[in-house]
Amino acid sequence: MTYNPDVHRQFSDFFENKTLSPFLYLLSKRFSDGHICLDLNEINPKELKEGDFKNADLNALKNVDLVGTEEDYQPFILWKNKLYMQRYFHYETTVYQRILELIQNEKGKQSEIESKLKSLNGDIATLFPPDTLEKPDWQMVAALSAVFNQFNIITGGPGTGKTTTVAKILVLLLRLDSNLKVALAAPTGKAAARMAESLKETAQKDTMNINADTKEVFKNLEPSTIHRLLGARPNQIYFKHNKDNTIPHDLIIVDESSMIDVALFSKLMDAIKPSAKVIFLGDKDQLASVEAGSLFGDLCTAQGKLNFFSPERAQFINSLMPDGKTPLSEGNIQENNHPLFQHIIELQHSYRFAAGGNIGVFSRAIIDNDVSSIESFFDNHAPDIALDFDYDDKILTTFAKGYHDYIQESDTKLALQKLNQLRVLCATREGEQGVYKTNQNIERYLQSKNLISITGTFYEHRPVMVTGNNYELGLFNGDIGIVRKDETGKLRVYFEDADGNLRGIQPAFVTASETVFAMTIHKSQGSEFDDVLVRLPDYGENAILTRELLYTAVTRAKKNVILQGNKEVILETCQRRVKRGSGIAERFEA
Ligand SMILES: Nc1ncnc2c1ncn2[C@@H]1O[C@H](COP(=O)(O)OP(=O)(O)OP(=O)(O)O)[C@@H](O)[C@H]1O
């Protein structure tokens, strides 16, 4: 067989089956774009007319020995006109079945839960005081739903109060069971630590009005990555916790769920005990995981419009709604048999951006591809959103002045905090506006100011991002450190661990890492900065440029965004959507 440098061709050729080959080629391509399966209904015939692929025959596919149906254990599974690799079909099946099992376990407990919630009337009134919102307080609705449901999704844009809602859910659940065993997890250690920190801060607020015992529970909450919660072990591919040895916690709260790929989603769902409650938090509009799958987003859209309730549930929620809040109305009522009905709540009001903030308005315009709203930012200079269509070098150097602060900060812990207040986010790695070039330009600028001296790969003050997991060193993909001298003058890369302690590691051990004045938008998922400079390439027609990508970049900023990109590229980016093949929504339709 002749060697073909195209990995997708290598994969398809490996099975030496002429009927299967064209479809495996496409499956491999889709998979590397994050799809779980190849949707045979969505094949563009042009895709198949390459080289030897002229004779692809869709009808013959089901007769190939290597292709089985959902009952079989063949390398490939054909299900509802979707072609899967066996393992990925199994992951998707597990996610579906475990969600369904949790939802089925809820049956028959409604009136018992209603009585419990009625007994918490006073707490509910304190936690959800009257407001001036014109819509129902979806935070309150999400909290009550989480008392009813074992499976929950709470989705919302930045600052819509996902963490605040979870804090209030915890208060209610702890009132009902003070021994509740709670786990906090996220795909990255940073995101998990941020959620725990934010929950602890929320618990301190007087408006929460919680007693000393509950405060103590909040204080002792320990964040962990999903991998650690599952019991990842060095050099082993299987987790300690699985269907036969479930995670012991009664309540599992998972943040940044849009970043969870299908394999991890399935392993997590498999390891949740049948009596436990799980709450997935995230933003359905954000970029999906780097690996295959966009399950969180797919689940959020599986039943159509969100925030609808049965007449009985709506009436019950309204009965607990304190005066001065907008009740659920006719417009929120529906009869629906979809298994996910009433299990997914979308928080719609951004508290962070409400007060005249443009980041919220701009990011909404991007995700809705609202061209006139996007264009209104082209003409008006909003204080917190600046657009540069000409890729002015001065904008990059002015932004890079923000990096002076961390370099001049002698306290390494404070320096790390200052470094993480700003970031350049690039859509691509390569090219004039890509990560590599941007990092080089910033280094050149800082060197010209004598703030850094590039003496080698690990020069003093170099900001470093880890790009792979190293369990022995306790370093994980996405961890950020700074190169500094230790007391003996030797260079070390300093990281802050989960307990806030600094650790200096010899540069030679931090092999999988890169400079991080600029990072890709993909890598920035789960992080937030005060100020962000977003750089789109100056040419369009790039499949990576999607509205989800730009939305994710813009919503990383808490205070200010500068966007560099020409008008055509910005508009074209907002037109393109991320589309990932998966069958999860169809499974729930059965
Ligand atoms: N009901 C509310 N009333 C007043 N302020 C609120 C309310 N809910 C949230 N906030 C405030 O809005 C801000 C964002 O809330 P929170 O951190 O809970 O949102 P989030 O959705 O978790 O944000 P992130 O985008 O960081 O995930 C916080 O300052 C919080 O105190």
The ligand as an ORCA input file, in Angstrom:
! r2SCAN-3c Opt
* xyz 0 1
  N     -30.065     38.014     42.055
  C     -29.015     38.825     42.093
  N     -29.150     40.079     42.575
  C     -28.100     40.922     42.613
  N     -26.851     40.606     42.203
  C     -26.660     39.374     41.712
  C     -27.704     38.414     41.636
  N     -27.212     37.293     41.099
  C     -25.912     37.508     40.847
  N     -25.578     38.765     41.228
  C     -24.238     39.367     41.132
  O     -23.813     39.303     39.771
  C     -22.432     38.963     39.691
  C     -22.270     37.690     38.871
  O     -22.867     36.612     39.576
  P     -22.286     35.132     39.493
  O     -20.819     35.137     39.723
  O     -23.131     34.286     40.367
  O     -22.589     34.841     37.955
  P     -22.044     33.659     37.036
  O     -23.098     33.420     36.032
  O     -21.638     32.509     37.892
  O     -20.797     34.364     36.418
  P     -19.613     33.749     35.512
  O     -19.810     34.413     34.222
  O     -18.388     34.210     36.227
  O     -19.764     32.282     35.478
  C     -21.941     38.818     41.113
  O     -21.373     40.048     41.516
  C     -23.215     38.558     41.907
  O     -23.099     39.020     43.234
*
